[in-house]
Amino acid sequence: MRVVIQRVLSASVTIAGVRKSEIGPGLLILLGIGHEDGPEDIDWLVRKVAGLRIFDDEAGVMNRSVVEIGGEALVVSQFTLMASTRKGNRPSYIGAAGHEIAIPLYESFCQALSAAIGRPVGTGEFGADMQVALVNDGPVTLCIDSRNRV
């Protein structure tokens, strides 16, 4: 699993002109799921994301997690994170998991993250054409891959 995490002041997902989810201060998480991903990737990644100390403390130092600030989270599925650009200029998405694997893992990730942060998690809609809006705070943007745990 790969995630791009952005610390945001606000973020939203709109599908076909209808606002599906929106959050205030917290994390916008773009989630890519590969063929070999499974429950152990979810467990590791959720612990990592919930514990990331990327929010300022009273001294202005990034030393607090989304849990500690009572922040929100919005998770958007993004198969393009699994793209390979090794050959040519057209990305290959062969590494992205198909719907039968990715949808249950996406839903499990969202449920596990909700439990970890102690509040509901906003979502997009798997496979939909979504418009994602955000106000990046910092900016702070991190990329994490569950296959690179060392």
N, C-alpha and C positions, 0 to 999 in steps of 0.2 A: 504494500500500500504506500502510496505517496500522498503527501499533503502539502499544500501551500497554505500557510497560516498568516493572516493579516490581523494586526491589532487595529480595531476600528472604533470610531466614535459612534457609527451607525452603519447598517448594511441592510439590504433588502433583496428579495427575489420576486420578479414579476414574470408571469406566464400568460401569454395571450391577452395582455393588457390588464390582468388581474393580479394584485399584490398577494402573493402566497405566504410570505413570511417577512418579518422585519425585526431587527434587534437594535438596541441601544449599544452602549459601550461594551466591548467584549471581543470575540474572535469570529472572523469569517474564515471558514475552513473549506478549501477546495479539495475534494477527496478523489483520488484515482485508485482503482482496484485492478490488480493483475490476476492472471490465471492461477498463480501459485499461492495467492493470499488466503488466509483462513482466520479462525478465531484467535490464534496466538498473536497474529499481527494486530488485530483489533485490541486485544488486552494491552499489549505493549504500547501501541500508539495512543490509546485513550489515556493511559497513565502519564505518558510523556506530555501530551497536549494539556491535560488538566493541571499538571504540575509546572508547566513552563512559567518561569519568573520573568515576564516581559512587561509587567505593568509597574508604574512608578510607585515607590513608597513615599513617605512624607519628606524624605530628603531628596526626592527627585531621581532616585536610583532605581533601575529596573530590577525589582526585588520581590514582586508580588505576583501571584498566579491569578487566573481568571476566577478561581474559587474564592480567593482571599478578597478580591474586590467586589464580589457578588455580580460579576459580569455575565453576559449572555453569550450564546454561541449560535451560529448559523452554518449548517453543513450543506454544501452543494456538490453533487456528484459531477466529476469532470474526467471522462475517459481520456481526454487529450493529454493528461498528465503522464499517461503511460506510453506516449508516442516515442518512436525511435526516429532519429534524424540522421542516422549514420550514412545512408545512401541517398544521394540526390537531394532534391529540394522539396519533395512531397513526403510529409511524415507518414510513417507506417504505424497503424494502431493494432497490429497483430498481438502485442503484449497485453492489451486491455482485456479484462474478463468479459465474457458475454453476459447477457441479462440474467440467465439462470444462476450464475455464480454471483454476479455483482449486486443484484438487487437485495438478496438476503443479507449479504455482508454490509452493504450500505445501511440497511435498516438496523442491523445489529450494532454497527458503529454508532449510529445516532442514539440508540437506546442506552448503550454503555456510557457514552459521553454525558447524556442527560443524568444518569445515575451518579456519575463521577463529579459533576459540577452542582448537582442538587437542584436542578431546574430544567424545565422543558427546553429542548433544542429546536430551533427553527430549521426547516428543510426546504430544499427545492423539490423538483419532481424528476425522478430518474428518467433519463432519455428525452426530456422535454427541451424545447427551445426556450431558454431562460435568459432574462435580462437581469444581471446582477449589478447592483449599485452599492457603492461603499464610500465612506470617508475614512481613509487610512489615517491612523493616529501615529505620528512620528516622523516619517513612516517607519513602521516595523513590519517586516515581511520575512518569514522563515520557511524553508523547505525541509521536510523530513521524509525519509524513506525507511520503511520498516525492514528493508533488506540490508540496510547499513547501520546496524546497531552498535558497532564497535567504536 
